[in-house]
Amino acid sequence: MKYFLISDNTDSASGMRLAGVEGVVVAGRDEARRALCAAADDPDIGIILVTEKLCAILGDEIEKIRNSDGECLIVGIPDRHGRQQ
């Protein structure tokens, strides 16, 4: 089981890569949605980390995946700007 990061900035991706977590940097809702769906469909990925800004953008898609029979966990993480209020 692997972790996978979906981020909207390179700083978060670089930091997580140093910790051994692979991922992608996306620009825009469509690219983020495609990355999320691909990660959720990958049987090797067990935990998907998503930056908070993207969590807000992808809320509906994240809920669909969480409510499906999928076995992955989706976790929102703060990025370089800290927690969004």
PyMOL Python script that loads the backbone (N, CA, C, O; Angstrom):
from pymol import cmd

cmd.read_pdbstr("""\
ATOM      1  N   MET A   1       0.847  -1.168   0.000  1.00  0.00           N
ATOM      2  CA  MET A   1       0.000   0.000   0.000  1.00  0.00           C
ATOM      3  C   MET A   1       0.900   1.240   0.000  1.00  0.00           C
ATOM      4  O   MET A   1       1.832   1.352   0.796  1.00  0.00           O
ATOM      5  N   LYS A   2       0.597   2.159  -0.906  1.00  0.00           N
ATOM      6  CA  LYS A   2       1.411   3.353  -1.053  1.00  0.00           C
ATOM      7  C   LYS A   2       0.587   4.608  -0.757  1.00  0.00           C
ATOM      8  O   LYS A   2      -0.640   4.625  -0.855  1.00  0.00           O
ATOM      9  N   TYR A   3       1.326   5.652  -0.392  1.00  0.00           N
ATOM     10  CA  TYR A   3       0.764   6.997  -0.309  1.00  0.00           C
ATOM     11  C   TYR A   3       0.901   7.639  -1.681  1.00  0.00           C
ATOM     12  O   TYR A   3       1.784   7.273  -2.456  1.00  0.00           O
ATOM     13  N   PHE A   4       0.023   8.602  -1.984  1.00  0.00           N
ATOM     14  CA  PHE A   4       0.120   9.361  -3.222  1.00  0.00           C
ATOM     15  C   PHE A   4      -0.384  10.768  -2.942  1.00  0.00           C
ATOM     16  O   PHE A   4      -1.413  10.947  -2.291  1.00  0.00           O
ATOM     17  N   LEU A   5       0.340  11.768  -3.435  1.00  0.00           N
ATOM     18  CA  LEU A   5      -0.011  13.167  -3.197  1.00  0.00           C
ATOM     19  C   LEU A   5      -0.565  13.809  -4.458  1.00  0.00           C
ATOM     20  O   LEU A   5      -0.025  13.630  -5.550  1.00  0.00           O
ATOM     21  N   ILE A   6      -1.647  14.556  -4.295  1.00  0.00           N
ATOM     22  CA  ILE A   6      -2.164  15.415  -5.358  1.00  0.00           C
ATOM     23  C   ILE A   6      -2.093  16.833  -4.813  1.00  0.00           C
ATOM     24  O   ILE A   6      -2.778  17.174  -3.848  1.00  0.00           O
ATOM     25  N   SER A   7      -1.258  17.657  -5.439  1.00  0.00           N
ATOM     26  CA  SER A   7      -0.976  18.991  -4.918  1.00  0.00           C
ATOM     27  C   SER A   7      -1.183  20.047  -5.995  1.00  0.00           C
ATOM     28  O   SER A   7      -1.141  19.760  -7.191  1.00  0.00           O
ATOM     29  N   ASP A   8      -1.403  21.259  -5.546  1.00  0.00           N
ATOM     30  CA  ASP A   8      -1.511  22.389  -6.469  1.00  0.00           C
ATOM     31  C   ASP A   8      -0.252  23.246  -6.430  1.00  0.00           C
ATOM     32  O   ASP A   8      -0.209  24.310  -7.048  1.00  0.00           O
ATOM     33  N   ASN A   9       0.779  22.792  -5.708  1.00  0.00           N
ATOM     34  CA  ASN A   9       2.034  23.557  -5.662  1.00  0.00           C
ATOM     35  C   ASN A   9       3.233  22.623  -5.567  1.00  0.00           C
ATOM     36  O   ASN A   9       3.146  21.521  -5.027  1.00  0.00           O
ATOM     37  N   THR A  10       4.342  23.088  -6.101  1.00  0.00           N
ATOM     38  CA  THR A  10       5.543  22.251  -6.154  1.00  0.00           C
ATOM     39  C   THR A  10       6.223  22.113  -4.804  1.00  0.00           C
ATOM     40  O   THR A  10       6.927  21.130  -4.574  1.00  0.00           O
ATOM     41  N   ASP A  11       6.031  23.074  -3.900  1.00  0.00           N
ATOM     42  CA  ASP A  11       6.656  22.987  -2.582  1.00  0.00           C
ATOM     43  C   ASP A  11       6.156  21.770  -1.807  1.00  0.00           C
ATOM     44  O   ASP A  11       6.951  21.030  -1.227  1.00  0.00           O
ATOM     45  N   SER A  12       4.864  21.567  -1.796  1.00  0.00           N
ATOM     46  CA  SER A  12       4.302  20.406  -1.101  1.00  0.00           C
ATOM     47  C   SER A  12       4.773  19.115  -1.748  1.00  0.00           C
ATOM     48  O   SER A  12       5.118  18.157  -1.056  1.00  0.00           O
ATOM     49  N   ALA A  13       4.787  19.086  -3.077  1.00  0.00           N
ATOM     50  CA  ALA A  13       5.218  17.882  -3.782  1.00  0.00           C
ATOM     51  C   ALA A  13       6.686  17.571  -3.492  1.00  0.00           C
ATOM     52  O   ALA A  13       7.046  16.412  -3.291  1.00  0.00           O
ATOM     53  N   SER A  14       7.528  18.596  -3.471  1.00  0.00           N
ATOM     54  CA  SER A  14       8.952  18.389  -3.195  1.00  0.00           C
ATOM     55  C   SER A  14       9.173  17.886  -1.770  1.00  0.00           C
ATOM     56  O   SER A  14       9.966  16.972  -1.547  1.00  0.00           O
ATOM     57  N   GLY A  15       8.477  18.478  -0.818  1.00  0.00           N
ATOM     58  CA  GLY A  15       8.614  18.049   0.572  1.00  0.00           C
ATOM     59  C   GLY A  15       8.164  16.625   0.776  1.00  0.00           C
ATOM     60  O   GLY A  15       8.825  15.859   1.478  1.00  0.00           O
ATOM     61  N   MET A  16       7.054  16.257   0.177  1.00  0.00           N
ATOM     62  CA  MET A  16       6.559  14.889   0.332  1.00  0.00           C
ATOM     63  C   MET A  16       7.456  13.899  -0.407  1.00  0.00           C
ATOM     64  O   MET A  16       7.631  12.767   0.043  1.00  0.00           O
ATOM     65  N   ARG A  17       8.021  14.313  -1.530  1.00  0.00           N
ATOM     66  CA  ARG A  17       8.939  13.435  -2.259  1.00  0.00           C
ATOM     67  C   ARG A  17      10.164  13.116  -1.410  1.00  0.00           C
ATOM     68  O   ARG A  17      10.683  12.001  -1.457  1.00  0.00           O
ATOM     69  N   LEU A  18      10.626  14.101  -0.631  1.00  0.00           N
ATOM     70  CA  LEU A  18      11.752  13.852   0.273  1.00  0.00           C
ATOM     71  C   LEU A  18      11.408  12.797   1.319  1.00  0.00           C
ATOM     72  O   LEU A  18      12.289  12.089   1.808  1.00  0.00           O
ATOM     73  N   ALA A  19      10.134  12.695   1.656  1.00  0.00           N
ATOM     74  CA  ALA A  19       9.676  11.688   2.623  1.00  0.00           C
ATOM     75  C   ALA A  19       9.314  10.363   1.948  1.00  0.00           C
ATOM     76  O   ALA A  19       8.867   9.424   2.607  1.00  0.00           O
ATOM     77  N   GLY A  20       9.513  10.296   0.625  1.00  0.00           N
ATOM     78  CA  GLY A  20       9.245   9.058  -0.092  1.00  0.00           C
ATOM     79  C   GLY A  20       7.852   8.934  -0.669  1.00  0.00           C
ATOM     80  O   GLY A  20       7.456   7.858  -1.116  1.00  0.00           O
ATOM     81  N   VAL A  21       7.103  10.032  -0.664  1.00  0.00           N
ATOM     82  CA  VAL A  21       5.736  10.005  -1.187  1.00  0.00           C
ATOM     83  C   VAL A  21       5.738  10.578  -2.601  1.00  0.00           C
ATOM     84  O   VAL A  21       6.084  11.741  -2.807  1.00  0.00           O
ATOM     85  N   GLU A  22       5.352   9.763  -3.561  1.00  0.00           N
ATOM     86  CA  GLU A  22       5.239  10.224  -4.942  1.00  0.00           C
ATOM     87  C   GLU A  22       3.921  10.961  -5.124  1.00  0.00           C
ATOM     88  O   GLU A  22       3.006  10.829  -4.311  1.00  0.00           O
ATOM     89  N   GLY A  23       3.833  11.731  -6.190  1.00  0.00           N
ATOM     90  CA  GLY A  23       2.604  12.443  -6.448  1.00  0.00           C
ATOM     91  C   GLY A  23       2.673  13.270  -7.700  1.00  0.00           C
ATOM     92  O   GLY A  23       3.613  13.163  -8.487  1.00  0.00           O
ATOM     93  N   VAL A  24       1.659  14.102  -7.879  1.00  0.00           N
ATOM     94  CA  VAL A  24       1.573  14.969  -9.046  1.00  0.00           C
ATOM     95  C   VAL A  24       1.219  16.386  -8.598  1.00  0.00           C
ATOM     96  O   VAL A  24       0.586  16.598  -7.564  1.00  0.00           O
ATOM     97  N   VAL A  25       1.644  17.333  -9.406  1.00  0.00           N
ATOM     98  CA  VAL A  25       1.249  18.729  -9.230  1.00  0.00           C
ATOM     99  C   VAL A  25       0.281  19.033 -10.365  1.00  0.00           C
ATOM    100  O   VAL A  25       0.606  18.838 -11.536  1.00  0.00           O
ATOM    101  N   VAL A  26      -0.893  19.505 -10.020  1.00  0.00           N
ATOM    102  CA  VAL A  26      -1.934  19.742 -11.016  1.00  0.00           C
ATOM    103  C   VAL A  26      -2.272  21.227 -11.084  1.00  0.00           C
ATOM    104  O   VAL A  26      -2.034  21.985 -10.144  1.00  0.00           O
ATOM    105  N   ALA A  27      -2.827  21.612 -12.210  1.00  0.00           N
ATOM    106  CA  ALA A  27      -3.290  22.985 -12.407  1.00  0.00           C
ATOM    107  C   ALA A  27      -4.726  22.921 -12.909  1.00  0.00           C
ATOM    108  O   ALA A  27      -4.976  22.516 -14.044  1.00  0.00           O
ATOM    109  N   GLY A  28      -5.643  23.312 -12.081  1.00  0.00           N
ATOM    110  CA  GLY A  28      -7.038  23.345 -12.493  1.00  0.00           C
ATOM    111  C   GLY A  28      -7.852  22.156 -12.038  1.00  0.00           C
ATOM    112  O   GLY A  28      -7.321  21.099 -11.698  1.00  0.00           O
ATOM    113  N   ARG A  29      -9.147  22.359 -12.043  1.00  0.00           N
ATOM    114  CA  ARG A  29     -10.094  21.367 -11.551  1.00  0.00           C
ATOM    115  C   ARG A  29     -10.084  20.079 -12.372  1.00  0.00           C
ATOM    116  O   ARG A  29     -10.085  18.985 -11.808  1.00  0.00           O
ATOM    117  N   ASP A  30     -10.074  20.202 -13.691  1.00  0.00           N
ATOM    118  CA  ASP A  30     -10.145  19.006 -14.532  1.00  0.00           C
ATOM    119  C   ASP A  30      -8.928  18.113 -14.354  1.00  0.00           C
ATOM    120  O   ASP A  30      -9.054  16.893 -14.245  1.00  0.00           O
ATOM    121  N   GLU A  31      -7.758  18.721 -14.326  1.00  0.00           N
ATOM    122  CA  GLU A  31      -6.536  17.948 -14.140  1.00  0.00           C
ATOM    123  C   GLU A  31      -6.506  17.308 -12.749  1.00  0.00           C
ATOM    124  O   GLU A  31      -6.064  16.169 -12.595  1.00  0.00           O
ATOM    125  N   ALA A  32      -6.974  18.036 -11.748  1.00  0.00           N
ATOM    126  CA  ALA A  32      -7.021  17.502 -10.394  1.00  0.00           C
ATOM    127  C   ALA A  32      -8.009  16.344 -10.300  1.00  0.00           C
ATOM    128  O   ALA A  32      -7.729  15.340  -9.646  1.00  0.00           O
ATOM    129  N   ARG A  33      -9.146  16.479 -10.942  1.00  0.00           N
ATOM    130  CA  ARG A  33     -10.154  15.418 -10.930  1.00  0.00           C
ATOM    131  C   ARG A  33      -9.630  14.157 -11.605  1.00  0.00           C
ATOM    132  O   ARG A  33      -9.841  13.054 -11.102  1.00  0.00           O
ATOM    133  N   ARG A  34      -8.951  14.310 -12.737  1.00  0.00           N
ATOM    134  CA  ARG A  34      -8.379  13.152 -13.427  1.00  0.00           C
ATOM    135  C   ARG A  34      -7.329  12.455 -12.554  1.00  0.00           C
ATOM    136  O   ARG A  34      -7.286  11.227 -12.483  1.00  0.00           O
ATOM    137  N   ALA A  35      -6.489  13.248 -11.895  1.00  0.00           N
ATOM    138  CA  ALA A  35      -5.459  12.672 -11.026  1.00  0.00           C
ATOM    139  C   ALA A  35      -6.092  11.932  -9.852  1.00  0.00           C
ATOM    140  O   ALA A  35      -5.635  10.851  -9.480  1.00  0.00           O
ATOM    141  N   LEU A  36      -7.131  12.504  -9.273  1.00  0.00           N
ATOM    142  CA  LEU A  36      -7.820  11.866  -8.148  1.00  0.00           C
ATOM    143  C   LEU A  36      -8.454  10.550  -8.569  1.00  0.00           C
ATOM    144  O   LEU A  36      -8.327   9.548  -7.866  1.00  0.00           O
ATOM    145  N   CYS A  37      -9.127  10.544  -9.699  1.00  0.00           N
ATOM    146  CA  CYS A  37      -9.775   9.315 -10.175  1.00  0.00           C
ATOM    147  C   CYS A  37      -8.743   8.241 -10.500  1.00  0.00           C
ATOM    148  O   CYS A  37      -8.944   7.068 -10.185  1.00  0.00           O
ATOM    149  N   ALA A  38      -7.641   8.639 -11.126  1.00  0.00           N
ATOM    150  CA  ALA A  38      -6.589   7.673 -11.458  1.00  0.00           C
ATOM    151  C   ALA A  38      -5.968   7.086 -10.196  1.00  0.00           C
ATOM    152  O   ALA A  38      -5.723   5.882 -10.127  1.00  0.00           O
ATOM    153  N   ALA A  39      -5.713   7.925  -9.202  1.00  0.00           N
ATOM    154  CA  ALA A  39      -5.135   7.440  -7.951  1.00  0.00           C
ATOM    155  C   ALA A  39      -6.108   6.523  -7.212  1.00  0.00           C
ATOM    156  O   ALA A  39      -5.700   5.506  -6.652  1.00  0.00           O
ATOM    157  N   ALA A  40      -7.380   6.877  -7.210  1.00  0.00           N
ATOM    158  CA  ALA A  40      -8.379   6.052  -6.525  1.00  0.00           C
ATOM    159  C   ALA A  40      -8.546   4.696  -7.208  1.00  0.00           C
ATOM    160  O   ALA A  40      -8.874   3.711  -6.547  1.00  0.00           O
ATOM    161  N   ASP A  41      -8.327   4.633  -8.512  1.00  0.00           N
ATOM    162  CA  ASP A  41      -8.469   3.382  -9.252  1.00  0.00           C
ATOM    163  C   ASP A  41      -7.227   2.499  -9.183  1.00  0.00           C
ATOM    164  O   ASP A  41      -7.282   1.325  -9.550  1.00  0.00           O
ATOM    165  N   ASP A  42      -6.112   3.051  -8.716  1.00  0.00           N
ATOM    166  CA  ASP A  42      -4.857   2.284  -8.640  1.00  0.00           C
ATOM    167  C   ASP A  42      -4.895   1.397  -7.389  1.00  0.00           C
ATOM    168  O   ASP A  42      -4.962   1.910  -6.272  1.00  0.00           O
ATOM    169  N   PRO A  43      -4.854   0.079  -7.567  1.00  0.00           N
ATOM    170  CA  PRO A  43      -4.950  -0.814  -6.401  1.00  0.00           C
ATOM    171  C   PRO A  43      -3.738  -0.756  -5.471  1.00  0.00           C
ATOM    172  O   PRO A  43      -3.819  -1.212  -4.330  1.00  0.00           O
ATOM    173  N   ASP A  44      -2.624  -0.207  -5.937  1.00  0.00           N
ATOM    174  CA  ASP A  44      -1.426  -0.105  -5.100  1.00  0.00           C
ATOM    175  C   ASP A  44      -1.468   1.098  -4.159  1.00  0.00           C
ATOM    176  O   ASP A  44      -0.716   1.148  -3.187  1.00  0.00           O
ATOM    177  N   ILE A  45      -2.341   2.067  -4.440  1.00  0.00           N
ATOM    178  CA  ILE A  45      -2.425   3.285  -3.627  1.00  0.00           C
ATOM    179  C   ILE A  45      -3.496   3.097  -2.560  1.00  0.00           C
ATOM    180  O   ILE A  45      -4.654   2.815  -2.869  1.00  0.00           O
ATOM    181  N   GLY A  46      -3.098   3.254  -1.311  1.00  0.00           N
ATOM    182  CA  GLY A  46      -4.035   3.088  -0.199  1.00  0.00           C
ATOM    183  C   GLY A  46      -4.433   4.394   0.446  1.00  0.00           C
ATOM    184  O   GLY A  46      -5.529   4.508   0.995  1.00  0.00           O
ATOM    185  N   ILE A  47      -3.543   5.399   0.388  1.00  0.00           N
ATOM    186  CA  ILE A  47      -3.823   6.689   1.013  1.00  0.00           C
ATOM    187  C   ILE A  47      -3.507   7.794   0.021  1.00  0.00           C
ATOM    188  O   ILE A  47      -2.385   7.887  -0.477  1.00  0.00           O
ATOM    189  N   ILE A  48      -4.490   8.628  -0.264  1.00  0.00           N
ATOM    190  CA  ILE A  48      -4.322   9.754  -1.173  1.00  0.00           C
ATOM    191  C   ILE A  48      -4.302  11.020  -0.338  1.00  0.00           C
ATOM    192  O   ILE A  48      -5.262  11.327   0.370  1.00  0.00           O
ATOM    193  N   LEU A  49      -3.205  11.750  -0.427  1.00  0.00           N
ATOM    194  CA  LEU A  49      -3.065  13.028   0.257  1.00  0.00           C
ATOM    195  C   LEU A  49      -3.402  14.133  -0.731  1.00  0.00           C
ATOM    196  O   LEU A  49      -2.880  14.150  -1.846  1.00  0.00           O
ATOM    197  N   VAL A  50      -4.270  15.055  -0.330  1.00  0.00           N
ATOM    198  CA  VAL A  50      -4.712  16.139  -1.212  1.00  0.00           C
ATOM    199  C   VAL A  50      -4.568  17.447  -0.449  1.00  0.00           C
ATOM    200  O   VAL A  50      -5.026  17.556   0.688  1.00  0.00           O
ATOM    201  N   THR A  51      -3.932  18.443  -1.067  1.00  0.00           N
ATOM    202  CA  THR A  51      -3.798  19.732  -0.395  1.00  0.00           C
ATOM    203  C   THR A  51      -5.183  20.340  -0.172  1.00  0.00           C
ATOM    204  O   THR A  51      -6.112  20.094  -0.940  1.00  0.00           O
ATOM    205  N   GLU A  52      -5.304  21.132   0.882  1.00  0.00           N
ATOM    206  CA  GLU A  52      -6.609  21.657   1.300  1.00  0.00           C
ATOM    207  C   GLU A  52      -7.318  22.460   0.216  1.00  0.00           C
ATOM    208  O   GLU A  52      -8.538  22.372   0.073  1.00  0.00           O
ATOM    209  N   LYS A  53      -6.569  23.231  -0.536  1.00  0.00           N
ATOM    210  CA  LYS A  53      -7.187  24.022  -1.601  1.00  0.00           C
ATOM    211  C   LYS A  53      -7.862  23.108  -2.615  1.00  0.00           C
ATOM    212  O   LYS A  53      -8.972  23.383  -3.068  1.00  0.00           O
ATOM    213  N   LEU A  54      -7.189  22.026  -2.964  1.00  0.00           N
ATOM    214  CA  LEU A  54      -7.784  21.076  -3.908  1.00  0.00           C
ATOM    215  C   LEU A  54      -8.937  20.306  -3.277  1.00  0.00           C
ATOM    216  O   LEU A  54      -9.885  19.940  -3.971  1.00  0.00           O
ATOM    217  N   CYS A  55      -8.869  20.057  -1.979  1.00  0.00           N
ATOM    218  CA  CYS A  55      -9.997  19.405  -1.294  1.00  0.00           C
ATOM    219  C   CYS A  55     -11.264  20.242  -1.431  1.00  0.00           C
ATOM    220  O   CYS A  55     -12.354  19.710  -1.644  1.00  0.00           O
ATOM    221  N   ALA A  56     -11.106  21.555  -1.305  1.00  0.00           N
ATOM    222  CA  ALA A  56     -12.255  22.442  -1.446  1.00  0.00           C
ATOM    223  C   ALA A  56     -12.804  22.409  -2.867  1.00  0.00           C
ATOM    224  O   ALA A  56     -14.017  22.452  -3.074  1.00  0.00           O
ATOM    225  N   ILE A  57     -11.911  22.333  -3.834  1.00  0.00           N
ATOM    226  CA  ILE A  57     -12.315  22.314  -5.240  1.00  0.00           C
ATOM    227  C   ILE A  57     -12.952  20.975  -5.619  1.00  0.00           C
ATOM    228  O   ILE A  57     -13.903  20.933  -6.399  1.00  0.00           O
ATOM    229  N   LEU A  58     -12.426  19.892  -5.068  1.00  0.00           N
ATOM    230  CA  LEU A  58     -12.853  18.540  -5.444  1.00  0.00           C
ATOM    231  C   LEU A  58     -13.803  17.901  -4.440  1.00  0.00           C
ATOM    232  O   LEU A  58     -13.936  16.677  -4.408  1.00  0.00           O
ATOM    233  N   GLY A  59     -14.450  18.696  -3.637  1.00  0.00           N
ATOM    234  CA  GLY A  59     -15.295  18.166  -2.567  1.00  0.00           C
ATOM    235  C   GLY A  59     -16.270  17.091  -2.997  1.00  0.00           C
ATOM    236  O   GLY A  59     -16.362  16.050  -2.347  1.00  0.00           O
ATOM    237  N   ASP A  60     -17.007  17.322  -4.087  1.00  0.00           N
ATOM    238  CA  ASP A  60     -18.001  16.345  -4.541  1.00  0.00           C
ATOM    239  C   ASP A  60     -17.356  15.038  -4.975  1.00  0.00           C
ATOM    240  O   ASP A  60     -17.838  13.958  -4.632  1.00  0.00           O
ATOM    241  N   GLU A  61     -16.258  15.136  -5.736  1.00  0.00           N
ATOM    242  CA  GLU A  61     -15.578  13.935  -6.210  1.00  0.00           C
ATOM    243  C   GLU A  61     -14.994  13.141  -5.043  1.00  0.00           C
ATOM    244  O   GLU A  61     -15.054  11.911  -5.032  1.00  0.00           O
ATOM    245  N   ILE A  62     -14.433  13.841  -4.069  1.00  0.00           N
ATOM    246  CA  ILE A  62     -13.872  13.164  -2.902  1.00  0.00           C
ATOM    247  C   ILE A  62     -14.960  12.427  -2.137  1.00  0.00           C
ATOM    248  O   ILE A  62     -14.753  11.290  -1.713  1.00  0.00           O
ATOM    249  N   GLU A  63     -16.091  13.044  -1.959  1.00  0.00           N
ATOM    250  CA  GLU A  63     -17.202  12.390  -1.253  1.00  0.00           C
ATOM    251  C   GLU A  63     -17.686  11.159  -1.995  1.00  0.00           C
ATOM    252  O   GLU A  63     -17.996  10.146  -1.368  1.00  0.00           O
ATOM    253  N   LYS A  64     -17.757  11.225  -3.325  1.00  0.00           N
ATOM    254  CA  LYS A  64     -18.179  10.055  -4.108  1.00  0.00           C
ATOM    255  C   LYS A  64     -17.224   8.890  -3.897  1.00  0.00           C
ATOM    256  O   LYS A  64     -17.654   7.749  -3.729  1.00  0.00           O
ATOM    257  N   ILE A  65     -15.929   9.181  -3.905  1.00  0.00           N
ATOM    258  CA  ILE A  65     -14.946   8.120  -3.713  1.00  0.00           C
ATOM    259  C   ILE A  65     -15.011   7.570  -2.298  1.00  0.00           C
ATOM    260  O   ILE A  65     -14.933   6.359  -2.093  1.00  0.00           O
ATOM    261  N   ARG A  66     -15.155   8.458  -1.321  1.00  0.00           N
ATOM    262  CA  ARG A  66     -15.249   8.007   0.074  1.00  0.00           C
ATOM    263  C   ARG A  66     -16.472   7.145   0.298  1.00  0.00           C
ATOM    264  O   ARG A  66     -16.430   6.211   1.100  1.00  0.00           O
ATOM    265  N   ASN A  67     -17.562   7.437  -0.393  1.00  0.00           N
ATOM    266  CA  ASN A  67     -18.804   6.689  -0.212  1.00  0.00           C
ATOM    267  C   ASN A  67     -18.896   5.446  -1.086  1.00  0.00           C
ATOM    268  O   ASN A  67     -19.832   4.659  -0.944  1.00  0.00           O
ATOM    269  N   SER A  68     -17.952   5.264  -1.973  1.00  0.00           N
ATOM    270  CA  SER A  68     -17.965   4.087  -2.847  1.00  0.00           C
ATOM    271  C   SER A  68     -17.344   2.895  -2.115  1.00  0.00           C
ATOM    272  O   SER A  68     -16.974   2.985  -0.944  1.00  0.00           O
ATOM    273  N   ASP A  69     -17.244   1.805  -2.819  1.00  0.00           N
ATOM    274  CA  ASP A  69     -16.663   0.593  -2.240  1.00  0.00           C
ATOM    275  C   ASP A  69     -15.141   0.601  -2.295  1.00  0.00           C
ATOM    276  O   ASP A  69     -14.504  -0.396  -1.956  1.00  0.00           O
ATOM    277  N   GLY A  70     -14.556   1.709  -2.717  1.00  0.00           N
ATOM    278  CA  GLY A  70     -13.102   1.788  -2.818  1.00  0.00           C
ATOM    279  C   GLY A  70     -12.432   1.616  -1.471  1.00  0.00           C
ATOM    280  O   GLY A  70     -13.030   1.864  -0.424  1.00  0.00           O
ATOM    281  N   GLU A  71     -11.190   1.191  -1.516  1.00  0.00           N
ATOM    282  CA  GLU A  71     -10.469   0.913  -0.280  1.00  0.00           C
ATOM    283  C   GLU A  71      -9.426   1.963   0.046  1.00  0.00           C
ATOM    284  O   GLU A  71      -8.604   1.754   0.938  1.00  0.00           O
ATOM    285  N   CYS A  72      -9.437   3.093  -0.660  1.00  0.00           N
ATOM    286  CA  CYS A  72      -8.415   4.107  -0.384  1.00  0.00           C
ATOM    287  C   CYS A  72      -8.964   5.158   0.594  1.00  0.00           C
ATOM    288  O   CYS A  72     -10.164   5.426   0.659  1.00  0.00           O
ATOM    289  N   LEU A  73      -8.037   5.727   1.337  1.00  0.00           N
ATOM    290  CA  LEU A  73      -8.342   6.785   2.289  1.00  0.00           C
ATOM    291  C   LEU A  73      -7.886   8.098   1.666  1.00  0.00           C
ATOM    292  O   LEU A  73      -6.771   8.178   1.151  1.00  0.00           O
ATOM    293  N   ILE A  74      -8.725   9.125   1.704  1.00  0.00           N
ATOM    294  CA  ILE A  74      -8.368  10.436   1.163  1.00  0.00           C
ATOM    295  C   ILE A  74      -8.249  11.405   2.330  1.00  0.00           C
ATOM    296  O   ILE A  74      -9.185  11.572   3.112  1.00  0.00           O
ATOM    297  N   VAL A  75      -7.076  12.049   2.438  1.00  0.00           N
ATOM    298  CA  VAL A  75      -6.782  12.935   3.557  1.00  0.00           C
ATOM    299  C   VAL A  75      -6.394  14.308   3.031  1.00  0.00           C
ATOM    300  O   VAL A  75      -5.528  14.422   2.164  1.00  0.00           O
ATOM    301  N   GLY A  76      -7.029  15.346   3.552  1.00  0.00           N
ATOM    302  CA  GLY A  76      -6.651  16.714   3.211  1.00  0.00           C
ATOM    303  C   GLY A  76      -5.506  17.168   4.101  1.00  0.00           C
ATOM    304  O   GLY A  76      -5.534  16.967   5.315  1.00  0.00           O
ATOM    305  N   ILE A  77      -4.496  17.781   3.490  1.00  0.00           N
ATOM    306  CA  ILE A  77      -3.340  18.253   4.251  1.00  0.00           C
ATOM    307  C   ILE A  77      -3.120  19.734   3.982  1.00  0.00           C
ATOM    308  O   ILE A  77      -3.383  20.201   2.873  1.00  0.00           O
ATOM    309  N   PRO A  78      -2.643  20.484   4.976  1.00  0.00           N
ATOM    310  CA  PRO A  78      -2.316  21.892   4.743  1.00  0.00           C
ATOM    311  C   PRO A  78      -1.082  21.979   3.848  1.00  0.00           C
ATOM    312  O   PRO A  78      -0.252  21.070   3.831  1.00  0.00           O
ATOM    313  N   ASP A  79      -0.969  23.078   3.110  1.00  0.00           N
ATOM    314  CA  ASP A  79       0.213  23.264   2.276  1.00  0.00           C
ATOM    315  C   ASP A  79       1.085  24.366   2.857  1.00  0.00           C
ATOM    316  O   ASP A  79       0.970  24.679   4.042  1.00  0.00           O
ATOM    317  N   ARG A  80       1.938  24.949   2.062  1.00  0.00           N
ATOM    318  CA  ARG A  80       2.897  25.930   2.541  1.00  0.00           C
ATOM    319  C   ARG A  80       2.248  27.167   3.155  1.00  0.00           C
ATOM    320  O   ARG A  80       2.901  27.904   3.894  1.00  0.00           O
ATOM    321  N   HIS A  81       0.986  27.401   2.860  1.00  0.00           N
ATOM    322  CA  HIS A  81       0.281  28.551   3.398  1.00  0.00           C
ATOM    323  C   HIS A  81      -0.382  28.262   4.739  1.00  0.00           C
ATOM    324  O   HIS A  81      -0.987  29.151   5.338  1.00  0.00           O
ATOM    325  N   GLY A  82      -0.272  27.037   5.208  1.00  0.00           N
ATOM    326  CA  GLY A  82      -0.908  26.651   6.466  1.00  0.00           C
ATOM    327  C   GLY A  82      -2.341  26.226   6.244  1.00  0.00           C
ATOM    328  O   GLY A  82      -2.787  26.042   5.111  1.00  0.00           O
ATOM    329  N   ARG A  83      -3.045  26.076   7.330  1.00  0.00           N
ATOM    330  CA  ARG A  83      -4.448  25.652   7.250  1.00  0.00           C
ATOM    331  C   ARG A  83      -5.305  26.768   6.701  1.00  0.00           C
ATOM    332  O   ARG A  83      -5.129  27.936   7.047  1.00  0.00           O
ATOM    333  N   GLN A  84      -6.241  26.394   5.835  1.00  0.00           N
ATOM    334  CA  GLN A  84      -7.172  27.386   5.300  1.00  0.00           C
ATOM    335  C   GLN A  84      -8.368  27.495   6.242  1.00  0.00           C
ATOM    336  O   GLN A  84      -8.913  26.488   6.694  1.00  0.00           O
ATOM    337  N   GLN A  85      -8.745  28.672   6.516  1.00  0.00           N
ATOM    338  CA  GLN A  85      -9.863  28.911   7.442  1.00  0.00           C
ATOM    339  C   GLN A  85     -11.152  29.088   6.695  1.00  0.00           C
ATOM    340  O   GLN A  85     -12.198  29.298   7.309  1.00  0.00           O
TER     341      GLN A  85
END
""", "prot")
cmd.dss("prot")
cmd.show_as("cartoon", "prot")
cmd.util.cbc("prot")
cmd.orient("prot")
